[in-house]
């Protein structure tokens, strides 16, 4: 038995008991538990709202502030994420909306995805169920601006639709992608093919250069496409393809020697999950991802078996040399060791930083904040020669997440510089029922873990019920501009929301 130095705490074996009163005659009464503000097996921690070595009570923090609590906390009232300035009264997030250019309802503008160039000057989005001459043929729009201070709404978009459009082709309805330099645009046509437009410079108009297909081999082919930063590689999934087993899935990769060449179907290679079992993993569901130089390719298989579970995995292909193709690459299989039975890792696709060192994937059915509250899983390595499996993954949660938010369901996007992760939470009810939000983690640099970052919640200031913001998320190079679609807004006319986040 031992007393603490101040005599207020008594240790008896492994149990800590504290002073609860003093009787007449100076008899001190002890009761099991810790002094006010302390917790832990040995009262070594502070309760929320208490700080410092002795766990003193925090002051009252009002407005957009919270106490810096905990044993190492200062007790100061600090600004909440997304707020700054004197008294933390200045929002660091500016939101601006864009409605579908056509006024018709049921266009689903922004639902199939949005894409932003690395410099934030070119933006693309589709209205997959719009039609100029043929119903639901789909329209892709591209906006340009001279400066990030300009409003895309002030410019007239270029309009793209498929030649000889037919009813329900849904051009871009499931995906539209810009290359980081804004010189290549690819859009899907209802799980059958992809149209590729290119231009030589930003001053030129886009021209249709080729159509890529699976030649009838892939099932659910081409819902979304990824393009490498050097524009030499194009990839898309076909998650219902049955190559090894039923529904095992595949990823199709197209390669060209120079940007003057076109992507051709006969340049296509098909990648499948190595060592697949007898259960279809749906490899290629959602969008795959390349590193800037095309040396690394990643894709999710959200129903892949791991032991007795079906939590999903992420496959990563590493090319050995710039002249080799992905058939000759070495392959990693990434798992979340803490995954639940069917957490759907990689359901909406995966994302890589430009240097290929940071990888993120959504996990929409994780239930740590309630059933299907969702999560984002992040892997990071220190060099291109290192395996992602060399370090344990980090799991990111919404600190205010609830059941059915489905964080990570459509996308978990890494900024090109690797310091921002933004992920959709399409059923989050922060501003309206199922209005949705984008969770935004921004770190100071590679030396800081995303686990130590409190996320912002980016929300539409004028949301509709069940608009499900964040069906896909786009970002510029440093993540200071985020764009998210809400295809169900305005009676499914659809809209996108641009967020500018101050440093």
C-alpha positions, 0 to 999 in steps of 0.5 A: 500500500502506498500514498501519492505525494499529496496524500490524496491517492492511495494505491492498494495492489493494482487498484487506485482509491481516492479521498472521498471525505474526512470524519471527525477526529481526522479519519480520512475516508477513501473510495475506489476511483480516481480524483476528479478529471483523471481516468485510466487503470492507474489514473494516468490519463485526463478525462475529456475537458481536463488538461495538464499533469494534474488534469485541471478543468478546462476553461469554457470554450465557446463558438468555434473553439475547443479546449486543448485537453489531455495530459500534454494539453495546454488548456487553451481554447483552440480553433476547430478545424475549418476556422481561424482568425480572431476569436476563431470567427473566420471560416477557412472554407469557401463553398460555391455551387454549380448547377447543371447547364441544362435546366431539365430535371433527372440529368444526374449532373455530377453523379458519375464523377467530377475531375479537376486538373492539378492546377485547378484551372480545368474542370470536367463533369458529366450529366449522364442522363441528359440529352441534346437530341437523344434521351439519356445519351449523356453530356460531358462538360469542360470548363476553363478559367485563367486563375484559381480566383476566377469562378468557373460559373463565369465561363462557358463550358465546352460540350461533348457527346458521343457521335451517333448517340443512342438512347440511354448510352449515359456518356460520363454517367459513371465516370469522367476523368481529366489528366493532371495537366488538363490535356486528356479527357476520358469518359465512359459509355454505359459499361461498354467503352471509353471515349478519349479526347486530347489536345496539344496545349490549353489553348487548343480545343479537345478532339476525339482521338480514339475509342477504347473497348474490351472487345466484348471480353469484360463484363461491366467494363469501363465504368470509370477510367484512370490516366497516368500523369504522363498520359501514357497509361489508361486503365479501367475495371471490369468487375464482373469479368469471369476469367479465373472464377465467376465475377473475379474481375479484371483491370484493363490497361492501355499503353502507348509509347508517346503522347502523339500516339493513340491508345489502341485496343490491341495495346490492351493487357488484362490484369487479374487478381493473383492466387484468386480463390473460388469466390469472385472478388470484383476486382476493378470496381470503382476507379483504379489509380496510377502514380504520376509516372505510371510505374504503379497501378492500384485497384480494389477487389471489394469482395475478395476473400481473406480467410473466412471473411469477405472484407476486400483487398487492394492490389498494387502492381509495380513495374520494374523498369520504365520500359516494362509493362504491367504483365511483368510487374510485381504485385502486392496484396494489401489488407486491413488486418482489423477489417470486419466480415464484409467491410467493402474495402476499395468498393469505390476505387482507390487513389495514389499520390503522384509519387506513388507513396500514399495510397487510400481506399474507402471502407464503406461498411466499417461499423466502428461508429455505428453500422456502416458508418464507414472509414478510410484506410491509408497505406504509406511507404517512404520510397518507391523501392519499399513495399506498402506492406512494410508498415501497418495501414492507418484507419481514418474515421469521422469523429462525429460519424454515425450509422449509415453514413457510409464514409468512403463509399464512392471515393477516398481521394489523395491529393497529388502532393500526398498531404490531403485525403478527401472522402465522401460520406454521402449519407451524412446528415450534418445539414439535411437528411442524407445531404452528404459531406466530404471529410477532409484530412490535411497534414503539415507534411509527410512527417505527420501521420493522418491519424493525428489530424482532425478532419474538416467536414465539407458540406453544401451550405444549401443542401437538398434532402438525399442529394448525397454529396460526394459521389466522386471527389476531385482535388488540385495538386495541394488539396486546397480546392475540392470539388464534389458532385451531388447528382440527386440535388434539385430533383436530380438535375444535379449540381457540384460544389467547389470548396476552397480551403485556406492554409 
